[in-house]
């Protein structure tokens, strides 16, 4: 796959996590299962991801690989913990925003 493929990817899932202490938005993680995926199902293999910190892109890759089954949300959380090397520093139990794409490509927002 080329960089163009990665640049033009369409995320299937978005998670915005906040700093545990301040509750301010810090990271926005968008993921897509290579080959296509459905929110809520688990997958093994390669993922594409883009991560932004306070609106600035800091990570873009299609080389994230899971060896055990992951949902889109689990992959996003693992990526942010890997990137920050700070497990538990971000409150992923109550994200500011969580959304996935439906079969028509529209964003569906999840409220808690």
C-alpha positions, 0 to 999 in steps of 0.5 A: 500500500502506498502513502496515498492509500493511508492518506485517503483512508476513511476511518470506521471508528473515532475515539476522543479521550481526555486527560484523567485529571483535567477532563480536557480533550487531548487525543483523537484516535481514528481507526480502520481495519485493513480490509474493512471492519464492523464496529463491535466485532473483533479482528486480528491483523493490520489496522490503519490509524491517525492520532491527533493531539489537541487538533495536531496530527502526531501519528499516521500508520497502517502498520499497527498489528494486533495478534489477538482479537480487538474491537475498533475501540480496543485497538484505539485504546491500545494505540494511545497507550502505546504512543504515550507509554502511559497506561491509565493516564487517559480516561477511556471509560468516559470518552468525550466522544465516541463514534463509528460509521454505519453501512452508509458511511455516516457517523453514528455517535455514542452517548454514555 
